[in-house]
Amino acid sequence: MEYITMIASVPGIVALVNFAKRLGLKGEASLVAAVVFGVAINVANLYLGAHEAYQAVIAGLMSGLAAAGLYDLTPRPE
């Protein structure tokens, strides 16, 4: 695996774990979820990394998670 892909997947894993927490994941399960997401993304990259469809899905997922995080950071008028 390329190092840039591995480094770029870290924020995505953090975003996925935070998303899972919002859906009700609690406690130590978030640690397990981070490991599962990390392994799943890296295994998928190993087998599907050369496919354009996989790259498009991952790019869309990361963009959507980033946008959702940015939306959460914006102040809301009271």
C-alpha positions in Angstrom: 0.0 0.0 0.0 1.2 3.5 -0.8 2.0 5.6 2.2 -0.1 8.5 1.0 -3.2 6.3 0.8 -2.6 5.0 4.3 -2.1 8.6 5.6 -5.2 9.9 3.7 -7.4 7.1 5.1 -6.8 8.1 8.8 -9.1 11.1 8.7 -11.7 9.0 6.9 -11.6 6.4 9.6 -11.9 9.1 12.3 -15.0 10.5 10.4 -16.5 7.0 10.1 -16.1 6.3 13.8 -17.6 9.7 14.7 -20.5 8.9 12.4 -21.0 5.5 14.1 -20.9 7.3 17.5 -23.7 9.5 16.3 -25.7 6.4 15.4 -25.4 5.1 18.9 -22.0 3.4 19.2 -20.8 3.8 22.8 -17.7 3.2 24.9 -14.9 0.8 23.9 -16.9 -0.3 20.8 -15.5 2.9 19.0 -12.0 1.5 19.4 -13.1 -1.8 17.8 -15.0 0.1 15.1 -11.8 2.1 14.2 -9.8 -1.1 13.8 -12.5 -2.7 11.7 -12.9 0.3 9.5 -9.1 0.6 9.1 -8.7 -3.1 8.1 -11.8 -3.0 5.8 -10.5 0.1 3.9 -7.0 -1.3 3.5 -8.1 -4.7 2.4 -10.6 -3.1 -0.1 -7.7 -1.0 -1.3 -5.5 -4.0 -1.8 -8.1 -5.9 -3.9 -10.0 -3.0 -5.5 -7.5 -0.1 -5.6 -7.0 -0.2 -9.3 -10.7 -0.1 -10.1 -12.1 3.3 -11.0 -15.4 2.6 -9.4 -13.8 1.9 -6.1 -11.7 5.0 -6.3 -14.9 7.1 -7.1 -16.8 5.6 -4.1 -14.0 6.2 -1.7 -13.5 9.8 -2.9 -17.2 10.4 -2.6 -17.4 8.9 0.9 -14.4 11.0 2.1 -15.9 14.2 0.5 -19.3 13.6 2.0 -17.9 12.9 5.5 -15.7 16.0 5.2 -18.6 18.1 4.2 -20.7 16.7 7.1 -17.9 17.5 9.5 -17.5 21.0 8.1 -21.3 21.6 8.4 -21.1 20.5 12.1 -18.3 23.1 12.8 -20.3 26.1 11.4 -22.0 28.2 14.0 -25.7 28.3 14.0 -27.7 31.5 14.4 -29.7 31.7 17.6 
